[in-house]
Amino acid sequence: MNELSVVINQKPGTIEFNFDELKKNVEGIAEAYEGTDVTESTTITAKADIATLRKISNAIDDKRKEVKKECLKPYDDFEKKAKEIISIIEKPILSIDKQVKVFEEKKKAEKKQEIRKNYDALIGDMADYLPFEKIYDTKWENTNVSMKYIKESIAQVVDSTDMAVQAIKDMNSEYVSRALEQFKSDLSLPNAIAAINRYEVQRKEILEREEAKRKADEERKGREEADKEEHLKKEEETTRIEQENHMQAEKERIAEEIRPSFNGGFSNAVTYRGGFVNQHELKAIYTVAGSEDDFIQVDAILTSLGLKFERKDA
C-alpha cells in the first residue's frame, strides 16, 4: 500500500472593524453614568442612551454571527469532504481487522492446543489439583511468550503442588482428605496445614473429654460393683446366719422330741452291759445317706448324746 498523507493549505483571513472607536465611545457613556443618579431632568436622556447602547450591542452581535458563518464556510466544506473520505476508509479497516482477528484467534487456538499437549505430558498425578483451565494463563497466547517459558512455568507449578500435597499427606491426620479437598480449591498449603492443626487440637480436646468420662464411668461402675458385692455378702451372711440358726433350732427341737425315749433306751443298754463307763474315748466313721432333714435329725441325736462329731459332706 502506498503511503498516504493529508495535505491542507489554510489561508487565515483578516477581519477588520472600528473596534477602537466603538470601545472609546462606549466607555465614555459608561463613565458618564458612574457615581451619578438619574433625576427628573435626566430621565429622558438616560432612556435614550440605553436605547442607543442596546442598538449598538445588537448590531455588534449580529455582525459577529455573520462573520463567524462566513469564516466557517471553508471549514464546513472541508469537514464534509473529510467525513466522506473517513467513511470510505472505514470499510477496508473493518474488513482487514476482521481478517486479522480471525487469523490471530486461529494462532491462539493452535498455541493453546500445543500448550495443552505439554500440560498433559507434565501434569502427572496433579490433574485433580491443577486442572488445565485453572493453570492456564491467557498471557501465554501472546506471540512474545515462548513455548520453552510456558513449559518451565507448568513444570514449576506442578512440582510445587506435588510437594505441597505430599507435605499435607505426611501430617498423618484423619483430616488429611478434607485438607486436600480444601487445597484443591485455593492451592494454599498454609491454609491446609492450619485446618489440620485446628482439627487435631479439637480432636485432642474431644479425646481428653471422652477419656475423662470413661474414667469417671469406670470409677462409678467400680463403686456400684463394690456396693453390690458388699450388699450380696451381707445378704449371704444374713442368709447363712438365718440357716444356721434355723438348723440349730431344728436340732434342738428334734433333740427335745427324742431325748425322753432315747434316754430310756440308753439306760437299758447300760443295764444290759452292766453299766456304762467311758474309760476310753473311741472314734468311728459312719457313711450315712439321706436328705438334709435326715442329717439334721442325726446331728440332733449325736448332740443329745453328748458326742463330739465333725460333719463332712461328701
C-alpha positions in Angstrom: 0.0 0.0 0.0 1.3 3.5 -1.0 1.9 5.8 1.9 -0.9 8.4 2.3 -0.7 11.8 3.8 -3.2 14.6 4.4 -2.3 18.0 2.8 -4.2 21.1 3.8 -3.5 24.7 2.7 -5.2 27.1 5.0 -5.1 30.8 4.5 -6.2 32.7 7.6 -8.4 35.7 6.8 -8.3 39.1 8.4 -11.4 40.7 9.9 -11.3 44.5 10.4 -13.8 46.7 12.2 -13.9 50.1 14.1 -13.1 48.4 17.4 -11.1 51.4 18.9 -13.8 53.9 18.0 -16.7 51.9 19.4 -14.7 51.0 22.5 -13.9 54.7 23.2 -17.5 55.8 22.8 -19.0 53.0 24.9 -16.5 53.6 27.7 -17.3 57.3 27.6 -21.0 56.6 28.1 -20.3 54.2 30.9 -18.0 56.7 32.7 -20.7 59.4 32.4 -23.1 57.4 34.5 -20.7 56.3 37.2 -21.3 57.9 40.5 -24.5 59.8 39.4 -28.2 59.2 39.9 -30.9 59.6 37.3 -33.1 62.7 38.1 -36.3 64.0 36.6 -34.4 66.2 34.3 -32.0 63.4 33.1 -34.6 60.6 32.7 -35.3 61.2 29.0 -31.6 61.4 28.2 -30.8 58.2 30.2 -33.5 56.2 28.4 -32.2 57.4 25.0 -28.7 56.3 26.0 -30.0 52.9 27.0 -31.7 52.5 23.6 -28.5 53.6 21.8 -26.3 51.1 23.7 -28.7 48.2 23.1 -28.8 49.0 19.4 -25.0 49.1 19.2 -24.7 45.8 21.2 -27.3 44.0 19.0 -25.6 45.3 15.9 -22.2 44.0 17.1 -23.6 40.6 18.0 -25.3 40.3 14.6 -22.1 41.1 12.8 -20.3 38.5 15.0 -22.6 35.8 13.9 -22.5 36.9 10.3 -18.7 36.9 10.3 -18.5 33.5 12.0 -20.8 32.0 9.4 -18.7 33.3 6.6 -15.5 32.1 8.3 -16.9 28.6 8.8 -17.9 28.1 5.2 -14.5 26.8 4.2 -14.4 24.7 7.3 -17.8 23.2 6.7 -16.8 22.3 3.2 -13.6 20.7 4.5 -15.4 18.8 7.2 -17.9 17.3 4.7 -15.1 16.1 2.4 -13.1 14.8 5.4 -16.0 12.7 6.7 -16.7 11.3 3.2 -13.1 10.1 2.9 -13.2 8.6 6.5 -16.4 6.7 5.7 -14.6 5.2 2.6 -11.6 4.3 4.8 -13.7 2.6 7.4 -14.9 -0.2 5.0 -11.4 -1.7 4.4 -10.4 -1.1 8.0 -13.4 -3.3 9.2 -12.7 -6.0 6.6 -9.0 -6.2 7.3 -9.4 -6.0 11.0 -11.9 -8.9 10.9 -9.4 -11.0 8.9 -6.6 -10.1 11.3 -8.7 -11.2 14.3 -9.7 -14.5 12.7 -6.0 -15.2 11.9 -4.9 -14.2 15.5 -7.6 -16.4 17.1 -6.5 -19.3 14.9 -2.9 -18.9 16.0 -4.0 -18.6 19.7 -6.1 -21.8 19.3 -3.1 -23.6 17.8 -0.8 -22.4 20.5 -3.3 -23.3 23.2 -3.6 -26.8 21.8 0.2 -27.1 21.9 0.2 -25.8 25.5 -2.4 -28.5 26.3 -0.2 -31.2 25.0 2.7 -30.0 27.1 0.4 -29.8 30.1 -0.8 -33.4 29.6 2.8 -34.5 29.4 3.8 -32.7 32.6 0.8 -32.8 34.9 1.2 -36.4 36.2 -0.9 -37.1 39.4 -1.7 -33.4 39.9 -4.5 -33.1 37.4 -7.1 -33.1 40.3 -5.4 -30.2 41.9 -4.3 -28.3 38.7 -6.9 -28.7 36.0 -5.9 -27.2 32.7 -8.2 -24.2 32.8 -7.0 -23.4 36.3 -3.3 -23.4 35.5 -3.7 -21.8 32.0 -2.6 -18.2 31.7 -4.0 -16.2 28.7 -0.7 -14.2 28.6 0.8 -17.4 27.2 -1.1 -16.8 24.0 1.0 -13.7 23.2 3.5 -14.2 20.4 6.3 -12.9 22.5 5.9 -15.7 25.1 8.0 -18.7 24.1 6.9 -22.3 24.5 10.0 -23.0 26.5 8.9 -20.5 29.1 5.4 -21.9 29.2 6.7 -25.5 29.7 9.0 -24.3 32.5 6.1 -22.5 34.2 3.9 -25.5 34.1 6.6 -27.8 35.4 7.3 -25.4 38.3 3.7 -25.2 39.3 3.3 -29.0 39.1 6.4 -29.6 41.2 5.4 -27.1 43.9 1.9 -28.5 44.0 3.2 -32.1 44.3 5.4 -31.2 47.2 2.6 -29.4 48.9 0.3 -32.4 48.6 3.0 -34.7 49.9 3.5 -32.3 52.9 -0.2 -32.5 53.7 -0.3 -36.3 53.5 2.9 -36.6 55.7 1.0 -34.9 58.6 -0.8 -38.3 59.1 -4.0 -36.8 60.3 -7.6 -38.1 60.0 -8.3 -34.7 58.5 -5.9 -35.1 55.6 -8.5 -36.0 53.0 -10.6 -32.9 53.8 -7.5 -30.7 53.9 -6.6 -32.0 50.4 -10.1 -31.1 49.2 -9.6 -27.6 50.6 -6.2 -27.4 48.9 -7.8 -28.2 45.6 -9.9 -25.1 45.9 -7.3 -22.5 46.9 -3.9 -24.2 46.4 -2.8 -22.8 49.7 -0.5 -25.1 51.8 -0.6 -22.8 54.9 -4.4 -22.9 54.9 -4.4 -26.7 54.6 -1.9 -27.1 57.4 -3.8 -24.6 59.6 -7.0 -26.6 59.0 -5.3 -29.8 60.1 -3.8 -28.2 63.2 -7.2 -26.9 64.2 -8.8 -30.3 63.7 -6.0 -32.0 65.8 -6.5 -29.6 68.6 -10.2 -30.2 68.6 -9.7 -33.9 68.3 -7.3 -33.9 71.3 -9.8 -32.0 73.4 -12.6 -34.4 72.5 -10.4 -37.5 73.3 -9.5 -35.9 76.6 -13.1 -35.3 77.5 -14.0 -38.8 76.4 -11.2 -40.3 78.4 -12.2 -38.3 81.5 -15.8 -39.5 81.0 -14.6 -43.1 80.6 -12.6 -43.0 83.8 -15.5 -41.4 85.6 -17.8 -44.1 84.4 -15.4 -46.9 85.3 -15.0 -45.4 88.8 -18.8 -45.1 89.2 -19.3 -48.7 87.9 -16.5 -49.9 90.3 -18.2 -48.2 93.2 -21.5 -49.7 92.1 -20.0 -53.2 91.8 -18.3 -52.9 95.1 -21.5 -51.7 96.8 -23.4 -54.5 95.0 -20.8 -57.1 96.1 -20.9 -55.8 99.7 -24.7 -56.0 99.6 -24.6 -59.6 98.3 -22.1 -60.5 101.0 -24.3 -59.1 103.7 -27.3 -60.9 102.2 -25.4 -64.2 102.1 -24.1 -63.7 105.6 -27.6 -62.9 106.8 -28.9 -66.0 104.9 -26.1 -68.2 106.4 -26.8 -67.0 109.9 -30.5 -67.5 109.4 -29.9 -71.0 108.1 -27.5 -71.9 110.9 -30.0 -70.5 113.4 -32.8 -72.4 111.8 -30.7 -75.6 111.8 -29.7 -75.1 115.4 -33.2 -74.5 116.4 -34.3 -77.6 114.4 -31.6 -79.7 116.1 -32.7 -78.5 119.4 -36.3 -79.2 118.7 -35.6 -82.7 117.4 -33.3 -83.4 120.4 -36.0 -82.3 122.8 -38.5 -84.5 121.0 -36.3 -87.7 121.0 -34.5 -87.2 124.3 -37.0 -88.8 126.7 -37.5 -92.0 124.7 -33.8 -92.3 123.7 -32.6 -91.8 127.1 -34.7 -94.7 128.3 -33.2 -96.9 125.6 -29.8 -95.8 126.6 -30.4 -96.7 130.2 -31.4 -100.2 129.2 -28.3 -100.6 127.2 -26.2 -99.5 130.2 -28.1 -102.0 132.5 -27.6 -104.8 129.9 -23.9 -104.2 129.8 -23.6 -103.9 133.5 -23.0 -100.2 133.5 -21.7 -97.6 131.0 -18.2 -96.4 131.8 -16.5 -94.1 129.3 -13.0 -95.2 130.2 -11.6 -94.8 126.7 -12.7 -92.3 124.0 -13.3 -94.1 120.7 -13.6 -92.7 117.2 -15.7 -94.2 114.4 -16.6 -93.2 110.8 -20.1 -93.7 109.5 -21.3 -93.2 106.0 -24.9 -92.0 106.0 -27.1 -91.2 103.1 -30.2 -89.2 103.4 -31.9 -85.8 103.0 -31.0 -82.6 104.7 -33.7 -83.2 107.2 -32.3 -86.7 107.9 -28.9 -85.1 108.6 -30.5 -82.6 110.9 -32.0 -85.4 112.9 -28.7 -87.3 113.0 -26.9 -84.1 114.2 -29.5 -83.6 116.8 -29.3 -87.2 118.1 -25.5 -87.0 118.4 -25.7 -83.7 120.1 -28.2 -85.0 122.6 -25.9 -87.9 123.4 -23.1 -85.5 124.2 -20.9 -87.0 121.5 -18.3 -85.0 119.7 -18.6 -85.2 116.0 -17.5 -83.5 112.8 -19.7 -83.5 109.7 -18.0 -83.6 106.3 -20.4 -83.6 103.4 -19.4 -85.9 100.5 
